[in-house]
Amino acid sequence: MKKINKDSYRALLLLALIFVLSLLNIVIKDYYIDDKTISERIDINNVSMANADNVNTDDQTCFEGKSVIPSGLPIGIYVKTEGVMVVDTGVVTGEDGEIYSPCNDILFTGDYVVEINGNVIEDKKSLVDAVDESKGNNISVGVIRDNEKKYFDITPVKTAEGKYKLGLWVKDDISGIGTLTFVDEDSFGALGHSINDNDTGIIFKISDGAIYNTNLVNIVKPDGNNPGRLEGIIDYSSVNVIGRVTGNTEYGISGYLTKNFDYSSLGQDWIGIAKKEDVNIGPAYILSAVRGTPEYYEVNITNVNYDIKYGNKSIELEITDPRLINITEGIVQGMSGTPIIQNNRLVGAITHVFLNDSTKGYGVFIEYMLEKND
C-alpha cells in the first residue's frame, strides 16, 4: 500500500473537517477584509460560449448598447451594516432586581446606531464596549433613521454582574449563498433582490461587504412548504474574495470584481441587455451552475408585468427542463440571481420561488438591476 506522508495526511484531515463543518452549517470566517488583496480590479476578456445549441440569436433592441457576461455561478456573500442595526428593544434586570427598558420608545427596529458620545460604532463589540465604559452615566446615542442622523440621551442599566446594558437586540452582519447574475468589465450584479435582515425583513444598510468563491456540497430539495436550498463551503478568508459589495437595493447587490475572480469559469460570451418591453411570454433559458459549471436550462416565461410597482416580481416563469427538475425540483434558495436569457439577450434574474410549486417563481428585469445599481 502506498504510504501517505504527514503533510498529505494533515491535508486530508483538514478537507474532511471542512466537509463535516459544512454539513453542520458551520462556516469558516475571517471577517477582516484585506484592502490590499481586493482593491485591484480585473479586466474582463471574452470567454468561451457555454453549450446552448438552441439559444435563439434573433436580433433585438439592446439596453443602451450595453453588453455583459451572464454568470449563474454560486457565490458566498458577506456584508456588514453601517454601525449596528436595531432588531428590537428589550428589558434589562438591574442590580436591584428591578426590570428596566432603557431604549423603549426611544430606539426602534431598523435604526442604525452609528455613534456613542462622539465615538464611531462599527460593530456589536464597539457598542458593548462603549456602553460598558459609560459606568451608568447618561450617553448620547447617534442613530441613522430614515436616512437622517438623530441623537438620543439614554441611560444604561447596571446588572447584577456589574455590566452596563441598553436592552437592545442588534445585528451587524449577514452572510449566505446566492448567485452571480452578470459581470461587466470589472463590475458585477447579483441576487436580483435586496439582502434583508431575516428577523425584521428590513433592507440591510451596508458599510462594507464581499463576495466569495463557493463550492456546492449539497442540494436540499423542497419539502412541502419548505423551500429547498443550496448548501456549500465558503472560505471567508481575504484570499478568496472575488469582489467587493458596494450597493444593496431592492433589485440586488452590486460592486466590483477583484483579480481573484476567475473569468474563465463563466463559460459564456458577452451578450446584449434587453429592455423590459422586449421581454415576452414564451420560451427562455436560465444559466445555472448547480452541477458545478454553468449550463443552460429551459424555462417558460408565463407572464410579464411592465409596471414598476411589480419590482423584483415583474417576470413570472416556470422551470420546464427535466434535467433541472431532477436536480433541484425547480427553484431553491441560493438560486436568487440566476440569469434569465431570451433571444440571446440577458432579460432578468430569478428572485423568488412559489412555496406551493417549486417549478414556478418570479424574476426581475435586468434593466431594473442596472438602473438601480448604477
Secondary structure, DSSP 8 states (H G I E B T S, - for coil): -----HHHHHHHHHHHHHHHHHHTT--EE-----HHHH-S----------S-TT-------EEEEEEEEEEEEEEEEEEEEEEEEEEEE--EEBTTS-EE-TTTTTS-TT-EEEEETTEE--SHHHHHHHHHHTTT--EEEEEEETTEEEEEEE--EEBTTS-EE--EEEEEEEEEEEEEEEEETTEEEESSS--B-TTT--B--EEEEEEEEEEEEEEE--BTTB--EEEEEEEESGGGEEEEEEEEETTEEEEEE-TT--GGGS----EEEE-GGG--SEEEEEEE-TTSS-EEEEEEEEEE--SGGGGGG-EEEEE--HHHHHHHSS--BT-TT-EEEETTEEEEEEEEEETTEEEEEEEEEHHHHHHHH-
